[in-house]
């Protein structure tokens, strides 16, 4: 019995390898070389991971914080400097200015009159004359005094003290008219023989509203427009008068009338009042 044989599969003829054109081997080599060069270039330009990146970020952040702090400090310093004048102005408005030297603080000279049995204090700048018996005269330095029409005039203030019954300087006729309400003041150190308080009266003799002279009237005070008899002045011991003399250069001789408000606003007149308040009568 013959064995059955498996028919063989037909053989497919193999195609010969494609022919490589002349010089193609060099072309492949060049292509591979170019690819490697491109990869190297890409690798070269690709940013490298830097070591210590976190530390640098922290350092940059710290620098920014410091710069911001310095900027803020500079801003507040400039702001404070700009605000300083305003604070100074506010402080100047809220704090009262230092008080000017009081009139009686300048009374450096103490004078005693045995003849008139009195003593008083006065500034060294006021000229004291006691050459006339029974009379003491004090003259101020030249100052500016306002008249009733508001004009500022060069003048001296003359304060005179005389024995009781003497003719008061500046008094015309037998009476004058009060051009302002009398002012009461207290003596600083009165003796037992001296009243504690007294009236100053502001008199005019020309029928107007100007003050021609000021007198101590003792216990008698007057309202504006009232008549003031001369006896109310001459009965006081001592007789005290304050008059005003107009000056042209150093020449001071003509009498001057002033506005009533000048008495309380003029420093020289307030010094005259302080002299009167220092009066001590034995």
Secondary structure as UniProt FT lines:
FT   TURN            22..23
FT   HELIX           24..45
FT   TURN            51..52
FT   HELIX           53..94
FT   HELIX           103..106
FT   STRAND          109..113
FT   TURN            114..117
FT   STRAND          118..122
FT   TURN            124..125
FT   STRAND          127..129
FT   TURN            133..134
FT   STRAND          135..139
FT   STRAND          143..146
FT   TURN            148..149
FT   STRAND          152..162
FT   TURN            164..165
FT   TURN            169..170
FT   TURN            173..174
FT   STRAND          175..178
FT   STRAND          183..186
FT   TURN            192..193
FT   STRAND          197..204
FT   STRAND          213..218
FT   TURN            224..225
FT   STRAND          227..229
FT   HELIX           231..234
FT   STRAND          239..248
FT   TURN            249..250
FT   STRAND          251..255
FT   TURN            260..261
FT   HELIX           262..265
FT   HELIX           267..277
FT   STRAND          280..281
//
